[in-house]
Amino acid sequence: MEVSEVRRRLRAAIEQARRQAAARRERSDAAARDFEQLLQDRAIPVFHTLAAALTAEGHRFAVFTPAGMVRLSSERSTQDFIELALDSTGDTPALVVRTSRGRGRRQLTSERAVREGSRIAELTDEDLLGFVLDEIAPFVER
C-alpha cells in the first residue's frame, strides 16, 4: 500500500471525525438549552406538585434543584431519591431518570432514558409525571 494513499485516507478520517464532533457538540448544546427550559417551565413545577401530594399522603419528600437537574428526595433518607437530568455523554443527548434507594445496607440504583429518541422540548407535564410515578412505587409501598 502506498504511503500517499494511507495519508489521503487518514486525512479523510480525521476530517470526518472533526465534522462528527462538531455535530455532536451542536446536538449537546441544543439539548442543554431545551433541558434548561424544560426544567424551569415543566419539571420543577411537576416535582414540587408531586412532593406536596406525597406529603399530603403521609410520605415526606422534598425537592432540590442542584445545577442541571431536579431531585425528589425522601426526608427519611438522603440516599433515597428520584432525579431528572440530562445525559450528554453519548452520541445523542438523552433525558434520564435516576433512582436511588436504600434496602438495608444495600443501595439500589437505576437509570433509564425518558422517551429515547424524542426531542426534550416535546416532553409534556404528563410525560414527566408518568415517568416519575413509575419510579415512585418502591418508595411508597413500605
C-alpha positions as CSV (number, residue, x, y, z in Angstrom):
1,M,0.0,0.0,0.0
2,E,1.3,3.4,-0.9
3,V,2.1,6.0,1.7
4,S,0.3,8.7,-0.2
5,E,-2.9,6.5,-0.2
6,V,-2.6,5.9,3.5
7,R,-2.2,9.6,4.2
8,R,-5.1,10.6,2.0
9,R,-7.4,8.1,3.8
10,L,-6.1,9.3,7.2
11,R,-6.8,12.9,6.3
12,A,-10.3,11.9,5.3
13,A,-10.9,10.0,8.5
14,I,-9.6,13.0,10.6
15,E,-11.9,15.4,8.8
16,Q,-14.9,13.1,9.2
17,A,-14.1,12.8,13.0
18,R,-14.0,16.6,13.2
19,R,-17.3,17.0,11.5
20,Q,-18.9,14.4,13.7
21,A,-17.5,16.0,16.9
22,A,-18.9,19.4,15.8
23,A,-22.3,17.9,15.1
24,R,-22.3,16.2,18.5
25,R,-21.4,19.4,20.2
26,E,-24.2,21.2,18.4
27,R,-26.7,18.5,19.4
28,S,-25.5,18.7,23.0
29,D,-25.8,22.5,23.1
30,A,-29.3,22.4,21.7
31,A,-30.3,19.7,24.2
32,A,-28.8,21.6,27.1
33,R,-30.9,24.7,26.1
34,D,-34.0,22.6,25.7
35,F,-33.4,20.9,29.0
36,E,-32.9,24.1,30.9
37,Q,-36.2,25.4,29.5
38,L,-37.9,22.1,30.4
39,L,-36.5,22.3,34.0
40,Q,-37.8,25.8,34.6
41,D,-41.2,25.5,32.8
42,R,-42.3,21.9,33.5
43,A,-40.1,19.6,35.5
44,I,-39.5,21.7,38.7
45,P,-43.2,22.6,39.0
46,V,-44.2,18.9,38.4
47,F,-41.7,17.8,41.1
48,H,-43.0,20.4,43.6
49,T,-46.6,19.4,43.0
50,L,-45.8,15.7,43.4
51,A,-43.8,16.4,46.6
52,A,-46.9,18.3,48.0
53,A,-49.2,15.4,47.1
54,L,-46.8,12.9,48.6
55,T,-46.6,14.9,51.8
56,A,-50.4,15.0,52.0
57,E,-50.5,11.2,51.7
58,G,-48.0,10.9,54.6
59,H,-44.8,10.4,52.6
60,R,-42.3,13.2,53.3
61,F,-40.4,14.3,50.2
62,A,-38.5,17.4,49.4
63,V,-37.5,18.9,46.0
64,F,-33.9,20.0,45.4
65,T,-32.6,21.8,42.3
66,P,-28.9,21.4,42.1
67,A,-27.3,22.7,38.9
68,G,-28.7,21.0,35.8
69,M,-31.2,18.7,37.5
70,V,-34.2,18.3,39.7
71,R,-34.3,15.8,42.6
72,L,-37.2,14.5,44.6
73,S,-35.6,13.2,47.8
74,S,-37.1,11.3,50.8
75,E,-36.8,13.2,54.1
76,R,-36.2,9.9,55.8
77,S,-33.0,9.2,53.9
78,T,-31.0,11.5,51.7
79,Q,-29.9,8.4,49.7
80,D,-33.5,7.7,48.6
81,F,-34.2,9.9,45.6
82,I,-35.5,10.3,42.1
83,E,-33.8,12.8,39.8
84,L,-34.2,14.1,36.3
85,A,-31.0,15.1,34.5
86,L,-29.5,15.5,31.0
87,D,-27.0,12.8,30.0
88,S,-24.8,14.2,27.3
89,T,-22.1,11.6,27.4
90,G,-23.5,9.6,24.5
91,D,-23.7,10.5,20.8
92,T,-27.3,11.7,21.3
93,P,-28.1,13.6,24.5
94,A,-30.9,12.0,26.5
95,L,-33.1,13.0,29.4
96,V,-32.7,10.4,32.1
97,V,-34.5,9.5,35.3
98,R,-32.1,8.2,38.0
99,T,-33.4,6.4,41.1
100,S,-31.5,5.5,44.2
101,R,-32.9,3.8,47.3
102,G,-31.6,2.0,50.3
103,R,-32.5,-1.5,51.0
104,G,-31.0,-2.4,54.3
105,R,-27.3,-2.0,53.8
106,R,-27.5,-2.2,50.0
107,Q,-28.0,0.8,47.8
108,L,-30.1,0.1,44.7
109,T,-29.6,2.5,41.8
110,S,-31.1,2.6,38.3
111,E,-31.1,4.9,35.4
112,R,-33.4,5.0,32.4
113,A,-33.9,7.3,29.4
114,V,-37.1,9.3,29.2
115,R,-38.6,8.5,25.9
116,E,-35.4,7.8,24.0
117,G,-35.1,9.5,20.6
118,S,-37.6,12.2,21.3
119,R,-36.7,15.8,21.5
120,I,-36.5,17.1,25.0
121,A,-38.6,20.2,24.2
122,E,-41.5,18.0,23.2
123,L,-42.0,16.4,26.6
124,T,-45.2,17.4,28.4
125,D,-46.1,17.6,32.1
126,E,-48.0,14.4,31.7
127,D,-44.9,12.6,30.3
128,L,-42.8,13.8,33.2
129,L,-45.3,12.9,35.8
130,G,-45.8,9.4,34.3
131,F,-42.1,8.6,34.4
132,V,-41.7,9.8,38.0
133,L,-44.8,7.9,39.1
134,D,-43.4,4.8,37.6
135,E,-40.3,5.2,39.7
136,I,-42.0,6.3,43.0
137,A,-43.7,2.9,43.7
138,P,-40.8,1.4,45.7
139,F,-40.6,4.5,47.9
140,V,-44.3,4.5,48.9
141,E,-45.0,0.7,49.2
142,R,-43.5,0.4,52.7
